[in-house]
Amino acid sequence: MCDLVMVVYVNEETQRQRLMARNQLSLEAANQRIASQMPLKDKVNQADIVIDNSGSIQKTLDRVNEIIDKVLI
């Protein structure tokens, strides 16, 4: 169905903290949301390209743009 699968990942603790801050979720609600999804390690294992999102927004954008440039060539 697609030619390429990219996954943007961060460790679970950072994911939880970002969810709680962005969506004003309790710890329990954030954990439930994470648990309702496919485990990140499974997503990473199925991806063609994995982007680490543990740094700054700019670092992640730079990496995404780098990949887009390579894929479009």
C-alpha positions, -999 to +999 in steps of 0.1 A: +000+000+000+030+023+004+066+025-007+081+037+025+072+037+062+087+064+085+083+063+123+091+092+146+100+079+180+110+090+215+114+070+247+082+062+266+089+085+295+094+115+272+063+105+253+043+104+285+056+137+297+049+154+264+014+139+263+007+152+298+019+187+290+004+190+256-030+175+263-032+183+301-036+146+308-032+128+341-005+102+344-031+075+343-047+090+311-014+093+294-005+057+302-038+045+289-033+064+257+002+050+252-011+015+260-039+017+235-014+020+206+009-005+189+040-007+210+066+017+197+093-010+194+070-028+170+065+003+149+102+009+148+108-027+138+084-023+108+097+010+097+120+017+068+132+050+083+132+058+120+135+094+132+147+101+168+125+128+183+143+131+216+161+163+207+149+198+197+121+204+173+147+219+149+168+188+151+138+167+142+128+190+114+163+190+100+163+152+100+129+150+083+140+175+056+172+155+051+152+123+045+127+141+022+156+154+001+171+118-002+138+102-010+128+127-037+162+123-055 
